[in-house]
Amino acid sequence: MFDGKSILITGGTGSFGKKCVQTLLDRYQPRRVIVYSRDELKQFEMAQEFNAPAMRYFLGDVRDRDRLHLAMRDVDYVIHAAALKQIPAAEYNPMECIKTNIYGADNIINVALEQKVEKVIALSTDKAVNPINLYGATKLASDKLFVAANHLAGGLKTRFSVVRYGNVVGSRGSVVPFFQKLIREGATEIPITDPRMTRFWITLQQGIDLVLKSFDRMQGGEIFVPKIPSMKMTDMAEALAPGIPHKIVGIRPGEKLHEVMCPAESSHLTLEFADHFAILPTIEYPHDVDYTCNALGEKGTPVPDEFVYSSDNNTEWLTASQLLDMIAK
């Protein structure tokens, strides 16, 4: 699907962007892969590793609509990964988070329509579901913008969808490298916010594969949610640091006990597929779309009323050995 195509990745110097670029270059023959981000040093360092003829590095901010307009010329597909993600920083600097995560999303949408991009996928987060912090609220707004953007397309071919998943093992900000750092430093206790806490876990490569597969699956307006395993944080700590006692430190501001990716309030809009869920748009589009059969021909069925897909009611749970294998990968 990506052979001969031009793909732009916003926030392309982050963990997701670097792995996505590697995957695109390894598996396909794209015409161009455009890394769009603000950090010149990270772009310079990334260019030393990824210097294929298809690569382009474009300094710019998603807040800058004019710059996006230049970067998105002749682009076929956009992966929108840029965001301000640190919860405490967002609480302390709310307008900065809003400018990037909401205004930036609006800029991506409008420029994609102006430049007649074929498909756009935005990355979401479990924190956008029933948000209790500003970061989650901005991502909820972003999700709504991208889903609603399909109404703006009119007769244009441009389609927008969203991919939502949980914690990425080993990514920046993940608890895994934090625990590993404590162990290397000889910690005698591992801090646990709450012994009941659970989280969804996915590898970075699984996240990339989900996004790329969603370009094949999408018809426009879906929020794709993968079926991935959960783990109790106490079990994770024991797997990483066996025998080291835990210290309960309390839930941090803006933190939840469990993650939700498909809320009960959207159960009437949620379809279950073999390896993922799809949450459908709240408002029907004027063009006729049969979401029960996606663009790959995969069949989905409605979930029961009040269905919730959360990290504590999951049917798949990680063992210690599976977690260590995911970290190794």
Secondary structure, 3 states (H helix, E strand, C coil): CCCCCEEEEECCCCHHHHHHHHHHHHHCCCCEEEEEECCHHHHHHHHHHCCCCCEEEEECCCCCHHHHHHHCCCCCEEEECCCCCCHHHHHHCHHHHHHHHHHHHHHHHHHHHHCCCCEEEEEEEHHHCCCCCHHHHHHHHHHHHHHHHHHHCCCCCCEEEEEEECEECCCCCCHHHHHHHHHHCCCCCEEECCCCCEEEEECHHHHHHHHHHHHHHCCCCCEEEECCCEEEHHHHHHHHCCCCCEEECCCCCCCCCCCEEECHHHHHHEEECCCEEEECCCCCCCCCCCCCECCCCCECEECCCCCCEECCCCCCECCHHHHHHHHHC
